[in-house]
Amino acid sequence: MLTLKVNGKSQSYIKGLCAWATSEIVYDLKDYDYDYFTADLGVDISEQSNYFNTGVRFYIYTSDDGESWTEKYKSDTLYGWSEADAVKIDIKNAKYLKLTADDNSANWWAAWYDEAVYANAKRIKEDYKEDTSDIAVIKTVDTYDKELKQQAMEQSTVIFTAR
């Protein structure tokens, strides 16, 4: 699970990308026809109390040739305790998309403590409508235990009738 701070609370995501800062992810968009790249950006909330956190700066670029890049987004330094940034980047005429997470530090070992997250990352069309229903997709072990016990009780109930 990927977990970010959204509206002051922990928000878990089952889809997205994560990479230790410093990292660079490049997408070839030439064969696709999308209008926007969207994601919630941040540092995984599990990293919020680590002494070594240096934070992450996110950069998003587009390019027509994969050589020269146009900066479309630059974040402040984000930490595990920081509020996530929701982004919607115009990629209508771009051939390439580059996601960069900078570890914000001169210490090579600090990169192991800042997990850059692109939660719910996707390329979308102009008319895309996000499903905002709160569907419990992943159940806890306790929930499964309760459901299994209930099913076992229902299946083991025997009705006796007098003759």
Long-range contacts (C-beta under 8 A, 24 or more apart in sequence): 1-138, 2-44, 2-117, 2-119, 3-44, 3-45, 3-46, 4-40, 4-42, 4-43, 4-44, 4-45, 4-84, 4-117, 4-119, 5-42, 5-45, 5-80, 5-81, 5-82, 5-83, 5-84, 6-40, 6-83, 6-84, 7-83, 8-83, 10-45, 11-40, 11-84, 11-119, 12-138, 13-40, 13-117, 13-119, 13-120, 14-137, 14-138, 15-119, 15-120, 15-121, 16-40, 16-117, 16-118, 16-119, 16-120, 16-121, 17-99, 17-117, 17-118, 17-121, 18-44, 18-115, 18-116, 18-117, 18-118, 19-101, 19-115, 19-116, 20-103, 20-111, 20-112, 20-114, 20-115, 20-116, 21-56, 21-101, 21-102, 21-103, 21-104, 21-111, 21-114, 21-115, 21-116, 22-100, 22-101, 22-102, 22-103, 22-111, 23-100, 23-101, 23-116, 24-98, 24-99, 24-100, 24-101, 25-98, 25-99, 25-100, 26-66, 26-96, 26-97, 26-98, 26-99, 27-96, 27-97, 27-98, 27-99, 27-123, 28-66, 28-95, 28-96, 29-91, 29-94, 29-95, 29-96, 29-97, 29-123, 30-95, 30-96, 32-123, 33-125, 34-91, 34-92, 34-123, 34-124, 34-125, 35-90, 35-91, 35-92, 35-124, 35-125, 35-126, 36-88, 36-89, 36-90, 36-91, 36-92, 36-123, 36-124, 36-125, 36-126, 36-128, 37-87, 37-88, 37-89, 37-91, 37-97, 37-121, 37-122, 37-123, 37-124, 38-86, 38-87, 38-88, 38-89, 38-120, 38-121, 38-122, 38-124, 39-86, 39-87, 39-118, 39-119, 39-120, 39-121, 39-122, 40-84, 40-85, 40-86, 40-87, 40-117, 40-118, 40-119, 40-120, 41-75, 41-78, 41-84, 41-85, 41-86, 41-87, 41-116, 41-117, 41-118, 41-119, 42-78, 42-80, 42-82, 42-83, 42-84, 42-85, 42-117, 42-119, 43-78, 43-79, 43-80, 43-82, 43-114, 43-115, 43-116, 43-117, 44-80, 44-115, 44-117, 45-80, 45-81, 46-80, 46-115, 47-79, 47-80, 47-113, 47-114, 47-115, 48-79, 48-80, 48-81, 49-80, 50-80, 50-113, 52-109, 52-110, 52-112, 52-113, 53-79, 53-80, 53-110, 53-113, 53-114, 54-103, 54-104, 54-105, 54-107, 54-110, 54-113, 54-114, 55-79, 55-82, 55-104, 55-114, 56-101, 56-102, 56-103, 56-104, 56-114, 56-116, 57-101, 57-102, 57-104, 58-85, 58-99, 58-100, 58-101, 58-102, 58-116, 59-98, 59-99, 59-100, 59-101, 59-102, 60-87, 60-89, 60-97, 60-98, 60-99, 60-100, 61-97, 61-98, 61-100, 62-89, 62-91, 62-94, 62-96, 62-97, 62-98, 63-94, 63-95, 63-96, 63-98, 64-93, 64-94, 64-95, 64-96, 65-95, 65-96, 66-95, 66-96, 69-96, 69-98, 77-104, 79-114, 84-117, 84-119, 91-123, 97-123
